[in-house]
Amino acid sequence: MEKASEKGEKRVFLVLAVISITIVALSPLFFASVSRNALEQSVTVGSSGTVKAVGVGVYWDSGCTNRVTSINWGTVEPGTNVNSTVYIRNQGNSLATLSMQTENWNPTNASNYLSLSWNYGGQTLAVDEVIQVTFTLTVSSGIQGITSFTFDIVIVGSG
């Protein structure tokens, strides 16, 4: 009888092995289907941002005639970057180095999915010197639960 039960056990093992191979073989199709459906979903997020400047002026034009008070990032998509170019002028009476930070995120968890950077290289600005700076808003591909957001950009010239 032992041989019969051993054969029975082998058959069960073979059946489980065949089921496992089938699941593994079909899983790429399953995951491809899930991924394709996930990519087809679209999320749009409305946005805006206020610009605060200390010791510097922030302008839309190199002639410094059109002051930037806010940046409307428009509708942003998950996994994208959005750029906005401005001109910053040292309005102080001495050399200045710039720093930038964000604050007052609304909703507060928006900063978990969105980040702001700029291409400012750390150079010192002479009095009245103007430089072009591009801000880049990076939107995480995993953004969720946010339909609109606002935040403040604070630019400080110190020296």
N, C-alpha and C positions, 0 to 999 in steps of 0.2 A: 503494500500500500504506500510505502514511502515514495516509491518512484512515481506513482500516480500523483501524489500531492506535490512532489517537486516539479513535475511537469505543469501542474495547475498553477503553481507559483510563478513559473517561468512565463506562462501565457499571460498572467496578470501583469507581470513586469513588462512584457513586450507590448501589451496594449497600452499601458501607461507611457512607455517610451514613444510609441507612435503618436499618442495624443500630445505629448510634450513637443515632439518634433513638429507636429502640425501647428501648434500654438506659436512656436518660435518662428517657423517659416511664414506664418501669416501675420505676425506682429509688425513687420515693416509696413505692410499694407494698412494695418489698423493705425499705426502711428502716422503714416503719411496722410491718411484720411483726416485724422484729428488735427495734424499740423496745417493741412490745407484749409480746413474749416476755420481754424484759429486765425490764420493769415487773412482770410476773407472778411473777418469782422473789422469794422472801422470805428475808431473812437475819435471824436473831435473835442478839443478843449479850448474854450474861449479864454482870453487872457488880457492883461494890462499890467503896466508897471510904472510907478512914479519915480522920478529921478530927483534926488536931493544932492546939492553940491555945496561944499565948504571950501572957500579959498580959490575956487575955480569956476569957470563958466562952461556949460555943456550946450553945444549948438548943433543944429542940423547941417550947417554950411560952414565952409572954411573961412568965410568972411566974418563969422560970428555975429550974424544979424538975426538969426531965427533960433531962439532959445528952446532947448529941450526941457519940457517939464514932465513928460511921461512918454513911455514907449509902449505902443500897442503891438504886441507880438502876433496879433491876428489869431487865426485858428491853427493850433499846432496838432501834429499827429504823433502818436507813440513812435519812439525810435528815431526821431528826427532832430536836427539842429536848425535853429532859426537865428539869422544874423541881423544885427542892426548897427549901422556905422554912424558915429557921431564925431564931433570935433570938440576937444577940450582945451581951454585956454587958461593959463596961469593968470589969475586976476589979483594975486597978492603982490607984495612989494619986495619979495625975495625969491631965491631959487626954491622950487617945490618938487617934491616927489609925490606921486599919486598912490592912493590906496582905494580899494573898492570892496564893499561888502553888501550883502542883501539882508533885509530885515522885514518884519511885519508881514510874513507870509499868511495869506488867507486863501484857503484853509491852511492851518498850521502844518498839516502833513504833506502839503504840496512840495515842500522842500525835500521830501524823501524821494520824489520822482522827477524833480526839475532842478537844474543847476545852472548858474550863470558864470561864465568866464569871460576874459577879455584878452586882447593881444598886446596889451601895454607891456613894454619890456623893462620897466623900472628906471628909465632914463630920467635925469633931472631936467625940469623945464625952467627956462629963463622967464623973467617977468614978461608978460604978454605973449609968450610963445604959445603956438597952437599946434596940437598934434591930432592926427586922425586915429581913432580907436574903434575897433569892432567888438561889440559884445556878442557872445554866442550863448543862446539859451538851448540847453540840451534836455530833451524829453526822453525819459526812460521808456523802453519798449514795454515794461511791466506796469506802466501807470494804470491805476484803477481807482474808481470812486471819486474822481475829480472831474467836474464838468466845467468849472471856470476857476480862475485863480487871479490873485493880485499879489504884488510884493513891491517893496521899495528898494531902489538901488542908491546907495550912498557912496559918493565919490569925494574924497578929501585930498586936498593939496597941502602938504606940510613940508616944512624945511627949516 
